[in-house]
Amino acid sequence: MTWTLTQLRPGDAFPSPSAALPAASPYPGLLAVGGRVDADSLRRAYGAGIFPWYSPEEPVLWWSTDPRMVLRPSELRVHRSLRRSVRARLADARWQIRVDADFRGVMRDCAAPRRDGAGSWIGSDIVDGYGALHDAGLAHCFELYFDDRRVAGLYVVGIGAMVFGESMYTRVPDGSKLLLMALCGFARRHGLGPIDCQQQTSHLASLGATPWPRSEFLHALRAARERPGPASWHYDETQMRSDCAAWL
């Protein structure tokens, strides 16, 4: 059996997500190849339920997976060990959470080689494209600092009330989980969500994410896209304590 992929030129319209390669294909969910990763392309892609994912040596690859891994902010699982860790850090003024302090720095840290030696798909063109999306107010980062040094970070795309989780890293135990907790609390307070996690992994499942049929995800996306996002992504310690209280 043969499958056909749409070849994109810069500025081309994206095909319907229903045209993505099926589960029986070698690359389930792959929709198109080519184009460029700039702010306009990313805005249009995410608004249609499509995202880029490719290695630096590959052409731009666009995906719309089925099923789609999705986390409702209220369904985040906070295990006992994480609750202990969060309580300890909330009691210590040396720990701080900041939002959008250094978006591109967070992306570059997410792109750093991992302990297992695995490479990263976050190349310079990805940093430039999402950085431009951040400049347009459609991408944000949550950052964890200890003694004024960033030790964890995550970044997301936000279109309307929809949140798309992209990548996260940590250099301290539970650092990225604490930031995910803060993001979910922020989303609950502002009526945002669900949070798109894109692909199924056991780690995401352990945190409460579940696979949704693509049709169900796209329906939720259309509804969330029409709702307004927060007027500001400002975040302070008082809000963090209030948001975490639901889980602690």
PyMOL commands that set and color helices and strands:
alter all, ss='L'
color gray80, all
select helices_A, chain A and resi 17-19+39-47+73-75+80-90+103-110+124-135+175-190+202-206+214-225+237-245
alter helices_A, ss='H'
color red, helices_A
select strands_A, chain A and resi 6-8+30-34+51-52+61-63+68-71+95-99+139-146+149-159+162-170+195-198+210-212
alter strands_A, ss='S'
color yellow, strands_A
deselect
rebuild
show_as cartoon
